Amino acid sequence: MRALYLLAWVVLAVVVLLPLVRRWWPAAPRAAARSLDELVKDPVCQTYVVRSRALSRQDAGQTRYFCSAECAGRWAAGVGR
């Protein structure tokens, strides 16, 4: 029976103290997550795409981002310029 009371006190202490400790603990920086979510504009169809999902091609030393292989092909053919 004592073990049950001890277990109840330990659980209660964890439930009460854990939120307090989380408030004092510094949060992890989110700069890396923000850079992954950057939006880039497709030069062909003018659509904004999340950079991590966009197709990229090098053009005259500049990186171009496209929403699809179709737009990248149209840019290479000179349609979207």
CYANA upper distance limits for C-alpha pairs under 8 A (distance plus 0.5 A):
  1 MET  CA      5 TYR  CA      7.05
  2 ARG  CA      6 LEU  CA      6.62
  3 ALA  CA      7 LEU  CA      6.56
  4 LEU  CA      8 ALA  CA      6.66
  5 TYR  CA      9 TRP  CA      6.75
  6 LEU  CA     10 VAL  CA      6.73
  7 LEU  CA     11 VAL  CA      6.67
  8 ALA  CA     12 LEU  CA      6.60
  9 TRP  CA     13 ALA  CA      6.54
 10 VAL  CA     14 VAL  CA      6.72
 11 VAL  CA     15 VAL  CA      6.66
 12 LEU  CA     16 VAL  CA      6.65
 13 ALA  CA     17 LEU  CA      6.30
 14 VAL  CA     18 LEU  CA      6.05
 15 VAL  CA     19 PRO  CA      7.92
 16 VAL  CA     20 LEU  CA      7.84
 17 LEU  CA     21 VAL  CA      6.73
 18 LEU  CA     22 ARG  CA      6.74
 19 PRO  CA     23 ARG  CA      6.90
 20 LEU  CA     24 TRP  CA      7.16
 21 VAL  CA     25 TRP  CA      6.64
 22 ARG  CA     26 PRO  CA      8.46
 30 ARG  CA     34 ARG  CA      6.92
 31 ALA  CA     35 SER  CA      6.90
 32 ALA  CA     36 LEU  CA      7.10
 33 ALA  CA     37 ASP  CA      7.03
 34 ARG  CA     38 GLU  CA      7.04
 36 LEU  CA     50 VAL  CA      8.25
 36 LEU  CA     51 ARG  CA      7.13
 36 LEU  CA     52 SER  CA      6.37
 37 ASP  CA     50 VAL  CA      6.25
 37 ASP  CA     51 ARG  CA      6.99
 37 ASP  CA     52 SER  CA      7.47
 38 GLU  CA     50 VAL  CA      6.34
 38 GLU  CA     51 ARG  CA      6.10
 38 GLU  CA     52 SER  CA      8.43
 39 LEU  CA     48 TYR  CA      6.41
 39 LEU  CA     49 VAL  CA      5.87
 39 LEU  CA     50 VAL  CA      5.12
 39 LEU  CA     51 ARG  CA      6.04
 40 VAL  CA     48 TYR  CA      5.92
 40 VAL  CA     49 VAL  CA      5.90
 40 VAL  CA     50 VAL  CA      6.83
 40 VAL  CA     51 ARG  CA      6.24
 40 VAL  CA     54 ALA  CA      8.48
 40 VAL  CA     65 TYR  CA      7.10
 41 LYS  CA     46 GLN  CA      6.35
 41 LYS  CA     47 THR  CA      6.13
 41 LYS  CA     48 TYR  CA      4.93
 41 LYS  CA     49 VAL  CA      6.78
 41 LYS  CA     65 TYR  CA      7.28
 41 LYS  CA     66 PHE  CA      7.90
 42 ASP  CA     46 GLN  CA      5.46
 42 ASP  CA     47 THR  CA      5.77
 42 ASP  CA     48 TYR  CA      6.70
 42 ASP  CA     49 VAL  CA      7.70
 42 ASP  CA     64 ARG  CA      8.10
 42 ASP  CA     65 TYR  CA      6.16
 42 ASP  CA     66 PHE  CA      5.18
 42 ASP  CA     67 CYS  CA      6.57
 42 ASP  CA     71 CYS  CA      8.36
 43 PRO  CA     47 THR  CA      8.37
 43 PRO  CA     64 ARG  CA      8.12
 43 PRO  CA     65 TYR  CA      8.08
 43 PRO  CA     66 PHE  CA      7.68
 43 PRO  CA     75 TRP  CA      8.41
 43 PRO  CA     80 GLY  CA      7.24
 43 PRO  CA     81 ARG  CA      8.16
 44 VAL  CA     66 PHE  CA      8.24
 44 VAL  CA     71 CYS  CA      6.52
 44 VAL  CA     72 ALA  CA      8.49
 44 VAL  CA     74 ARG  CA      7.91
 44 VAL  CA     75 TRP  CA      7.01
 44 VAL  CA     79 VAL  CA      8.28
 44 VAL  CA     80 GLY  CA      5.02
 44 VAL  CA     81 ARG  CA      7.76
 45 CYS  CA     71 CYS  CA      7.72
 45 CYS  CA     80 GLY  CA      8.23
 47 THR  CA     67 CYS  CA      7.56
 48 TYR  CA     67 CYS  CA      8.20
 49 VAL  CA     53 ARG  CA      7.58
 49 VAL  CA     54 ALA  CA      6.54
 49 VAL  CA     66 PHE  CA      8.08
 49 VAL  CA     67 CYS  CA      6.50
 50 VAL  CA     54 ALA  CA      6.72
 51 ARG  CA     65 TYR  CA      8.03
 53 ARG  CA     67 CYS  CA      8.48
 54 ALA  CA     65 TYR  CA      6.31
 54 ALA  CA     66 PHE  CA      6.03
 54 ALA  CA     67 CYS  CA      5.89
 54 ALA  CA     68 SER  CA      7.83
 55 LEU  CA     65 TYR  CA      6.02
 55 LEU  CA     66 PHE  CA      5.52
 55 LEU  CA     67 CYS  CA      6.88
 55 LEU  CA     68 SER  CA      7.07
 55 LEU  CA     69 ALA  CA      7.70
 55 LEU  CA     72 ALA  CA      8.11
 56 SER  CA     63 THR  CA      6.93
 56 SER  CA     64 ARG  CA      6.02
 56 SER  CA     65 TYR  CA      4.97
 56 SER  CA     66 PHE  CA      6.72
 57 ARG  CA     63 THR  CA      6.23
 57 ARG  CA     64 ARG  CA      5.80
 57 ARG  CA     65 TYR  CA      7.04
 57 ARG  CA     72 ALA  CA      8.12
 58 GLN  CA     62 GLN  CA      6.09
 58 GLN  CA     63 THR  CA      5.13
 58 GLN  CA     64 ARG  CA      6.65
 59 ASP  CA     63 THR  CA      6.69
 59 ASP  CA     64 ARG  CA      7.26
 66 PHE  CA     71 CYS  CA      6.62
 66 PHE  CA     72 ALA  CA      6.28
 67 CYS  CA     71 CYS  CA      7.21
 67 CYS  CA     72 ALA  CA      8.41
 68 SER  CA     72 ALA  CA      6.94
 69 ALA  CA     73 GLY  CA      6.56
 70 GLU  CA     74 ARG  CA      6.70
 71 CYS  CA     75 TRP  CA      6.65
 72 ALA  CA     76 ALA  CA      6.74
 73 GLY  CA     77 ALA  CA      6.67
 74 ARG  CA     78 GLY  CA      6.76
 74 ARG  CA     79 VAL  CA      5.75
 74 ARG  CA     80 GLY  CA      6.69
 75 TRP  CA     79 VAL  CA      6.16
 75 TRP  CA     80 GLY  CA      5.56
 75 TRP  CA     81 ARG  CA      7.05
